[in-house]
Amino acid sequence: MNGQFSFPLDVARGAIASRPAVAPVEQFSNYIVYVDESGDHGLGNVDSNYPVFVLSFCVFHKRHYAEKVVPSVENFKFRHFGHDTVVLHEHEIRKERGEFKFNDRMHKHAFIDELSGLIETSNFILISCVIDKMRLRERPQVVDNPYHLALGFCLETLYELMLEKKQASCPTHVVVECRGPREDRDLELEFRRICDGENRWNSRLPFRIVLADKKTNSSGLQLADLVARPIGLAFLRPDQPNRAYEMLREKFFCSGGRKAVGSGYEGWGLKVHPAPDSEKPR
């Protein structure tokens, strides 16, 4: 065909068309991991009201994430804001800042209820580490960065999960929100150090870090942001009602598999460091 629909690389008339070249595609795992934290990782001036650092990994099966989670988050935003460019941040929601200024208490409660339902119906496996900074400071050999300490615990547990899912032979991407040039550089170096063999098995771990800009409108990062603080509050005030944490208990990676969700996760999918005296190491 001549004219505007012809292409310069059209096969000459009568020539045998060859199969178009296909770029090789690397095989990745079926899972994607989104990471966020709660609390600061400094050990100098510890906040007495929140003396912990919490790191959380939300592990999604990619098909469920693409087909169910992302559309659910987008629809939630369209209903409440009329557009999907809003980034859900736990701190701003709790403090009612920016886009999260509610008309009244009823409006806020309705918003929180629907958001909680969104988290509850999103299937993901939760891996988290709580660093008790006050107890950590009392130790004779203090690790100077609780973030790096928690990262090691979470990556090792993630590897155990990938072994269970038979996905350890393919690389899994771990998406982390950027914090600053120096912090990002230090984090990437620590991540690679752990994955290159500085771990419990002294072997390479099949993970790749992805540093995402804070403005990235990622559904996974936003859900990870919403789960970290309830875990910290449950540790600090275990007798206080914590609806969000009760919901998250069902999502922790646990020792008994799917049949035992909601139990067997302490010291497994949820680690506390230094470990409480009552907790036996695995």
N, C-alpha and C positions, 0 to 999 in steps of 0.2 A: 504494500500500500504506500502510495506516494503522498506528499503533502505534509500537513502539520503532525500527523500521527506516525511518521517514519522516524526511525532512530539511526544514528550513524553506525551503530554496531550490528545492524540487522544482518542476518546470515544471507549471503548471496544466493540468488535464486538457483535452485538445483543443488546447492551444497548440502552436505549432511550436517544437521545441527548437532553440536556436541552438548553434553550435559553441563549446565552452568556450574561454575566453580562454587563450592560451598566451604566457607571458612570453618576450620575445626572448632568445635564447641567443647569447652572444658566441662567435666561432670562435677556438679556441686551436690551437696547433701540436700535432703528434703526439708531442712529446717533453717530458720533465720532467727537470730537472737538480738534483742533490743535491751539496752542497758541504761539504768539511771541510778542515782544515789540520793540519799537524804542525810542532811547534816554535813558539816565541814570535816575535812580529814586532818585538821591541825591538832597537835597534842599540847601546844603551848597554853593557850587560854581556853579551857574546856567549858562550854556552856552548861551550867548546872541544871538548866531546865531540859536540855536535850544532849546529854553527854555521850552520844553514840554516833557512829557512822554506819550507814546501811547501804549496801550495794545489792542491786537486784537485777537478775537476768530473766527476761520474759522470752521463752522459747516457743516459737510458733511453727506449726507445719505450714509450709509455703502455700499450698493449695487452699487450706482453710483461711489463712491470712488474706490471700488475694480475693477469694470469692465471698467470704463472710465478714471478716473483721473490718477491712478497709471500707466496704460499702456501708456497714453499720455505723462506723464513726462519721463518715461523710453525711449520711442521712441525719444523724443526731445533730450535726452542726447546721445543716440546712433548716431543720425544724426550729432550732433555738436562736440562730443568728441570721438566717437568710442567705448565708454564703459559707464556704468551707475553708476560708483562709485563716480562721481563728486557730491558734495553737493552744491546746488544753494544758495548762500548767497548774499543778496542785496548789502551789503557794499563792498564785494569783486568785484562784477560785476561793481558797480558804480566807484570804484577806479581802476578797471582793474588789479587786482592782481591774483596771482596763475594761475589757469586754464583759467582765463578770460582776457588774454592778446590778444587783437584782432589785426588782420593784418592791418586794416585801419578803417576809420570812417564808410565806407560802410558796412564792415563786422560787426561792432558793432551794427549799426542801424538795419541790417537784423536780428541779434541775438535778439535784444530787441523787434523788431516787432513780431517775432515768439513767444517769451516768453510771450509778452502781450496777444497775441491771445490764448495762452495756458491757461492763467489765465481767460480770458474772457469766454472761452468755458467750463471751469470747474464750474459746478454748486455747489455753497456753499452759506450759509447764513452768513453774516458778522455782528459781534457784536464788537463794539470798544468803548474805552473810552480814551479821550484826557485830560490829566491833565496839566493845565496851571500853571506851577510851580512859576512863578513870582506873579501871583494873589494869589496863595495858600499861599505863604510866608507872604502876607500882612494880612492874617486873624489872629485874636487874638489867636485862638486855632488851631495850625498847626499839621496836621497829619504828623508824621515823615517819613512815607514811602508811596510815591505816588503809588508804585506797588500794595500794599495791598489795597489802596483806590480804584484803578481802578479794581482790582480783584473782589471786592465786587459788584461794579456796573455791571460788565460783568456777574458774576455768577447769579445775580438776573434777569438780562435780559435773560440769557440762560434758566432759570427756566420758565419764561413766554413763551419762544419759545417752550419748551418741553410740557408745558400745552396746547398750541395751537395745537401741533402735536399729542397730546394724548400719550405722551411718558414719562410722569412724574412718572409713577408707576414703571419704570425699571431704573436701574443705567446706567448713561452715563459716559464714560471715557473722561477725559480732559487731553490731552497730552501736557506737558510743557517741554521745553529744560532746562537741568541742567545748573546752573550758578556757583556753588561752594558749598562746604559742608555747610557752615553757611547760605548762602542765600537759599539753597534748604530746609534746616531744618526750617527756619523761614517761607518760603513760604508754606510748607506743613502744618505747625501749623496754619497759617492764613486761608488757604483753609479749613481745617477741622473745625476751629472755625466758619467760615461763614456757612458751610454746616450743622453744628450741631445746628444752631438756631440763630446765630448772624446775622440776615438778616431782611428784611422788614416785613416778615411774622412771624418771631419768630418760625420758624418750620424747620424741617430737609429738606435739599435739596438732591436730588438723584444723586449726582456727586461723582466720584472717580478720584483722581489725579494720573497721571502717569508721573514720572520724567524720561525723555529720555536723554541719553548721547549726548553730542554735536556732536559726530561723527555718530550718527544714521542717516542713509540715508532714512529718511521718507519723502515721497512726500508731505504729509499734512503739516509737520513742515516747509518744504522749501517754500511752497506757502504762509503760514502764515508769514514767514520772509519777503516775497516780498511785502506784502500789508500794513504793519504798517507805514513805512516812508511816503508814499504818503498821508496818512491821516493826519499826522502831518504837512506836508508842505501845505496842503490845508487849514488847520486851521491858520497857520502862515501867509501865503501869498494867500489869497482867490482870488485875482485879477490876479494872475500869472497862465498862462496855465499849466494844470496838467492832461495830458492825462490818466495817470494811475488812478487818482482819479475819473475822469468822468466815467471810466469803472466800478469802484468799487461802485459807487452810486447805480447801479442796483442790488447790492448784499446785501445791508444793510437790516437787519430786520426792517420792517416798520409797521406802524399802520394799513395800508389798505390791507395787505396781498398781494397775487400774482398780483392782479389787479392794485396795486398802487406802484409797484416797481419803485425806483428812486425818490420817494417823501414820505413825512411823516416819515422819518427815524431820523431826528434831534431830540434829546431828547428821542429817542426810541432805535434804533439799534446803533446810534452814540450819545454818551453822552460827554459833555464837563464839566469839573469841575475845579474851580468854574463855575457855569452856567453863561453864558452871561446875562446881565440885560434884554435883549430882549426875552430870552427864558423862557417860562412858565413851571414850573415843572408839571410832570404828576400827 
